[in-house]
Amino acid sequence: LMDKTSWQLDFYRRPLQDADGNPLWELLICSADRSFTYGEFCPQSEAIAPWIRQQLEKAHDRAGYWPSHIAIFRPQSVSLVDR
């Protein structure tokens, strides 16, 4: 059971490209009750753990709190978020 301070995270490659034709990835974060949402795109070359950490810090700044835990939607994203 998730509480209000839990976040859900999804990070995946979109069928979109930037101006140079590079694939774009999308990070989506929301609270379990959707009272907080955050999203950003990044080029494939930046789709690494440090970028995700930076986005989590921005999400924290916007939400005003750290989540009690983060549920990750796609298993393949777990290693990037764990780092």
JODAQUI-V379074 format. One record per backbone hydrogen bond with DSSP energy under -1.0 kcal/mol. CO is the residue of the C=O (numbers start at 1). NH is the residue of the N-H. E is the energy in kcal/mol with one decimal. If there is no record, write none. Layout:
((CO	NH	E) (CO	NH	E))
//
This chain:
((3	6	-1.9) (5	68	-1.5) (6	32	-1.6) (7	71	-3.0) (8	30	-2.1) (9	73	-3.1) (10	28	-3.0) (12	26	-3.0) (16	24	-1.9) (18	21	-2.1) (22	18	-2.4) (23	44	-2.0) (24	14	-2.7) (25	42	-2.3) (26	12	-2.0) (27	40	-2.0) (28	10	-2.5) (29	38	-2.7) (30	8	-3.2) (31	34	-1.9) (36	31	-2.5) (38	29	-3.0) (40	27	-3.1) (42	25	-3.3) (43	46	-2.1) (44	47	-1.4) (46	48	-2.6) (48	52	-1.8) (49	53	-2.7) (50	54	-2.2) (51	55	-2.2) (52	56	-2.5) (53	57	-2.0) (54	58	-1.9) (55	59	-2.8) (56	60	-2.4) (57	61	-2.3) (58	62	-2.3) (59	63	-2.9) (60	64	-2.9) (69	7	-2.4) (71	9	-2.9) (74	77	-2.1) (75	78	-1.3) (77	81	-1.9) (78	82	-2.8) (79	83	-1.3))
//
